[in-house]
Amino acid sequence: MKYSKIKPYLGLVLAAAFIAICFNPQVKTILTLPEQQTLVVGQSSRIAIKLPRHIDGKIDMQVLKPAFSYRGDAPVSINKNGGVFEILALKPGKASIRLNLFGHIPLKAISVETLAPKQVVPGGHSIGVVLQSKGVMVVGYAPIVNSGGDKIYPAKEQGIQLGDSIRKANGMEVTGEEQLAGIINAQKDTPLTLEISRKGKMLGMNIQGVYCAETNRYRIGLFIRDGIVGVGTMSFWDPATGEFAALGHIISDNDTQQGIEVGEGHIVAAAVRNIKPGAPGRPGEKLGVFDEKGGLGGNIIKNTDAGIFGSSQSGLPNPLLPSVEVAYAHQVRVGSAKIFTVVNGEDIEEFDIEIEKTNSRNSENKNMVIRVTDPELLALTGGIVQGMSGSPIIQDNKIAGAVTHVFLDDPSRGYGIYMDNMLTEMEKANAAGKNISTNYCRLLIPAQLKTPANRL
């Protein structure tokens, strides 16, 4: 029979053989081994491969060179006991491990990252957040009634949009609402040159003010805001660096839902005076007051999707748990846990929750689905409320992350962020030399703490 005639059948035979091999239990075990593993120093991972005796001795696992570690040697070691390979994390670093047949035929490659154990002080403290924007933010259009009785909007007509940040006026840095209003009024009928920041791009605009009889000054028809305040929760403090993390999510203006480009900011102590319980379709909130003499403070360095980060050298002790080890993403499991938060005054309390689902670390701040199970907290708040963002999640006596969001249709449930993501952003903030960030930030602002917008 000619090869051309048997070729189609040969392909079918090879395909069938390949499928059969893949479904072989031993081969399937090797094929389904994870391509990546994460271990904390001192932790080990066991990989069991059941093979026939005559093959078992021909399988080995080795650390490939080069392997990166902080002290030059391989960050992991491998021990074999029968058909079980044990990977032991020795020091922080990264390594590539390969499973070989007969010493040189590669069967499977695994990337291993080993992390240093880390201790932090868990949060739970109620904090007041004060952010000053770079320039002033446009949050609405305020009509000007001209001499003919018509409502006009000079800035809107020239293309200014909600969420724009006015950085300069006639070449001068804009530092606040009153300063910019004074520049506009002094300009009178002469066109004003503005520099606008819009989604990371700088734009130039010329706008002529119009005299407003109601306010007895020249205006350009905008509502603006130069800062924002709110209540949130401290997530953790690193005593080794003096860095803190809070909120677990970014901060935005409540009217425009646009990110605020932050010029500077700080945190102060806050006390919870009342709780507005949540209900399906209506998020609850903590009603708090700031206490600048409360002994808690720090400067905000960076604002990101993973929360706000800053520096506090005074220390942020937690009476419930003075120090706690970090649980990295691979150590977080579905099951019972606790959160630390304040629901009355300034006292941190612990409450029971359930981690219902763990997601990929790649999601910025929705890594876990959590549910409040504590009867006391459910009776008081209905579950997760605004101002609770940043409350640390403790599992197996380790800090696994922080609360970030509430489900609007079920306030007993919400999202949490992994510590991995928060620590990554904290390292970036530290590497930036503690410069004030220009990243966008969002914060749910309790009603009694909204910063009023002024007319321009």
N, C-alpha and C positions, 0 to 999 in steps of 0.2 A: 504494500500500500504506500502510495506516495505521501511525502511529508505534508504537502499542501492539503491532503484529504484528512490527515489525522490531526492537523494543527488545531482546529476548533475544539476537538474532543480533548486534546492535551490541555488546552486552556481551562476547560471545565474541570478536568481532573485536578489540576494544580489549584484552582480556586476552591474546590471541595476540600482538598488536603489542607489548604491554609485555614479554612473555616474550622475544620476539625481540630487543627493544632490550637487555634485561638480558644476553642471551647474546652481544651484539655485543662483540668483543674490546676495542674502545676504551672502550665504556661500562662493561664489566666491570672494566677496569683502574681506572677512577675509583671505582666502587662498592666495590671491595675495598681501597681505600687505608685505612691504619690511622686510627682516630679519635683515638688518643693516641700521642705519641712522647716519649721522654726522651733528652736529649743532654747530654753534659758539655761545658763551655765549651771551645771550640777544635775540637770535633767537628762534623761535618756529616752530613747525610742527603740522599741523592739520590732523587728521585721521577721516574721516566721515564714519560711518557704519550705513546704513539704515536697521533697523530691525522692525518687527511687535511690536506694543505697548506692548503687554503682555510679550515680551521677552526683550525689550529694557532696562527695569529696572533691568534685571537680569545679564546684561553684565557690567563688570568693568575692569579697567586697573590699574595695580599696579607696583611699582618699587620693584624688588626683592632684598633681602639682601643676601650676602653683595654687596654693590655698592661702587666702588672706586672713590674717589674724593680727591683733594689736601687739603681739609680742613675737611675731615671726614664726612660731611653730604652728602645726596644724591645730585648728580650733576644736577638732573632734577626734575621738579614737573609736575604733571598731573592734568588737570582740565577737567571736563566733562560738556558739555552743550547740553542736548538732546542726539542725536546720534553722536555728534562730540567730540572727545578727542583731547585736545591740550597739546603737550609735550613742555615744556619751559626749555631751557638750563640756569641753574643758575650759574654754575661754571665749570671749566675744570674737566674732569673725564670720567669715563665709568660706564654705568648702564645697567642692563638687565630689560626689561619691559615685562610684560605678560598680555595678554588679557584673562580674565576668564569668565566662565559661572557659575552662582550661587555661585560665590566667590571662588570656588576651582577647577572647571573643566577647565584645560588649553586649550585654543583654538589657541593661537599664541604667540610666543616669539620673541621679537625684541631687538637687541643689539644697544645701543646708545652711541656714543662717542661725548663728548662736548669739544670744543677747545677754548682756550683763544684768544680773538681778538689781532691782532699783527700789529704794525706799523713799516714800514721800509722806507728807502729813495730809490726811484726807480733809476735804473741805466740809461744806454743809452750812457755813456761815451765810447769813443774809447780808448782801452788799448793795450799796448804792453806786451806780455807774454814772459818771459825768463825762461826756465827750464834747469836745470843742471841734467843730468842723474846720477844714481849710477853706477860708473865704466864707460865704454864706450860701445856703441852699435855697433854690426856688421851690416852694411847696404849693403854690397856688397863684391864681390871677385875681388881682384886686382892682375893680373898675375905678376909673377916674371920671367924674362928671364934669364935662367941659362947660364953657360959657353958654353953649347952645342947649344944654340939658341932656346931651348925649353921653352914653357910657363908652369910654374908649380904653384900649389896652395897648399902650405904646410898645412895651417890651414884647408882648405876645405877637404883635404885628410884625416885629423885626426878627422873629424866629426863636426867641427864648422859650425853652421847654421846661416842663416840670422835671425836677431832678437835677437840672443844671446847677453847677456851683460857680458863683461869681467870684473870681480870684483877684482881679485887678480892676480899678476904675481910674481912668486917666493916668495909667502907669503906676499908681499907688497900690500896694498890697491891701486887700480888704481884710480887716480884722474883726469886724462885727457889724451888726445891724445899724446901730446909731451912727457909726462912722460913715457907712455907705450912704445912709439917708442924708447926712450932712454934705457929702460930696455932690450928690445929685441936686440938692437945693442950691448949693453955691454955684453950680453950673448954669442954672436958670434956663434960658432959651437956647443955649449953645449945646450942640450934640455931645453926648457923653461917650467916651470910648471904653468899652468893657472887654475884659478877657474872661472867657467862659470855659470851664472844664466840663466836657460831656463824654461820659463813658471812656475816660482815659485820653481823650483828644482835646487839645486847646483850640478854641475858636475866638475870633475877634468880631465884635459887633459895635455899631454906632447907633445910639438911641437918644432921641431928644426928649427931655422931660416936659411935662405939662403941668401948669399951675393947677392945684387942687384947692378950691375955696373951702372945702370942708376941713382940711387939715392946715390950711394956710401955708403950704409949702409946695415945692415942685416934686412930682412923683413920676414913676415909670410904670405903675400898675401891676405890682407883684406882691404876693405874700412870701416872706422869706424867714428862714430860721438859721441861727448860727451855732446851735448846740442842741444836745439832747440829754435827758436824764432818765434813769429807770432803775428798777429793782431786779436783782438776779441772785444767783447763788454761787459761792466759791466752790470750785471743783477740787483743787489740791494746791499745796505749796511745797516746793522743793527746797529743803533747808540747805542743801549743798550749794545751790546757786542763788537762792533768794528769789527765784522766779515763781509766779503763780499762774494758774489757769482758771477761767470761770466761764459760765454760760453754755459752752459746748456748741454754740452756733453764732452766726454773725449778726450784726445790728443794722437795722434800717430805719429810715424815717417812717413814722406811722401813717402819715397822710399820703405820701407818694409811693411808698413801698420801694423806694430807690435807696441804694446804698449810700451811706454817708462817708465821704472821704475825710478821714480823721486827722486833725492837726495835732491835738494832744488830748489827754484824758487822765482820769484818776478814779480810784475806788475809795469809798468810805464805808464805815459801819452803817448798818440799817437795822431797824427793829420792825417786826411785823405786828401791826395793830389790829388787823381784822383779815378775814378770809371771805372772798366772794366765791362760793362753791361753783364748780363747773357742772354742766348738764349737756346732753347730746345737742350739738349745733351751737353751743354757747360756752366758750372757754371761760374758766374761772380765773381768779387772780389773787395774789397777795397784795394787801394794802399796807404799805410801809412808810416809814419816815426815816430820813437820813439823820445820822448822829456823827458829825465830824469829830467829836471828842470821844468816840467810842473805842479808840485804841486800835482800830483796824484801818489800814490805808496802804496805798501803793500807786505807782504810776503805770498807766496802760502803755504798752510798747507796741502791740500788734493786735489787729482785729481780723479774724479770718473765719472761714466756714467751720473751723474746729473750735471757735470761741475767741475770747479776748485773753491776751497774755501780757504780763507785766512784771514789775519788780517790787518787792516789798521786803526790806531788810529788818523790819520790826518783828517778823515772825507771826504766824497765824495758827496758834495751837488749837487742837481739837480735844476736848475733855473726854469724848467717847472712845477715841482710838488715837493715841499720841503719834504713832507711826505705823505705816502699813506697806507691805510689799506690793509692787505693781503686778497685775495679771495681764499678760499680753494677749493679743487676739486669739491665738491658738489655745490659750488656757481657759477662755470663757466658754461656759457650757450652758445648755438649756437647763433650767432648774431654779431653785429658790435663791434669793439674794436679798439685800437690804439697800435702802437709800438713806442718806443723812440729809436733813433739811430743817429749816426753822418754820414753825407754824404759829408760834406765839412768842412775842418779845424777841429776845436774842438767843434763846436756848436751842442748841442743836439737838434734835431727836432722831432716833432711828425707826424706820418703818419697813415692813415686809413687802417685797415685790416678787414677781416671778419673771425670769427671762424666758420668753416663749419661743424666740427664734434668734439665731445669730446669722448675720449676713456677711458679705465680703468686706474686707477692710477698705476696699477701693471706694466705697460709698463714704462721702466726707463726714456726715454726722448722723446717719441713719443705719448704724451697724447692728443694733439690737432692737427687737420688739419686746417691750416690757409691759407688765400689767401690775397695777397696785392691788395687793391682796389684803393689806392691813385694814381690819374693820374700823379702827379708830381714824385712820387717815381718810378712808372712803366716806365716813360719816361727816368728817369736818370739811373736806375739800371736794369730794366727788371723784378724787383721783389726782391727776396731774394738772396743775394750774400755772398760769403765767407768773413768773417770779421764781418758779421752781427749777427753771433751766439751769443746768450746771450742778445740780445735786449729785454727789458722788454715788456710784453704784458699787457696793461691797459684796463680793462673793468669795466664799471659802477663806474669809479673813484677808482678802486681797482687794485692791481697788481695780475694778474692771473697766470703768469708764464713768460717764455722767449722763444724766437725763437731758434731752434736747428738745423734743417736740411732744405734743399731745394729739391724739386722734380726735378730730372734732365730733365725730359721730359716737365716740365712746371715750369719755375723759378718763376712764380707769386705765386706758392703754396709751402707749406712746412709743417714742424711739429713744435710743441711747447711743452714744458715741464710744468707740473703743479708746482705751488709753494710748494705744499705738499712734493713732492719728493726732491726739492732743500732744503727745510727747514730740512727735515729728515737728509740729508747728512751734512748740516751745524751743526746740533746738534752732530753728530758723530765726526766731526772734532773738535768741541769745547771740547767734552768729552775726546778726545785723548790727551788733554793737549798741543795742538798746536805742536805736533811732526810732522816732515815732513813725508808725506805718502809715502808708497812704492806701491801704487796702480798704475794700468796702465792708461795712459791717451792718448787721441787723439786730434789733432788740425789740421784744414785745414790751411796750411801755404801759404800765398801769395807768388808768385814766387820771388819777389825781396827780400824776407826775409828768404829764405831757407838757412839753415846752411850748408856750403859745407862739404863733407866727405873727410877725409884725408886717404892717403895710409899708410898701416902698414906692 
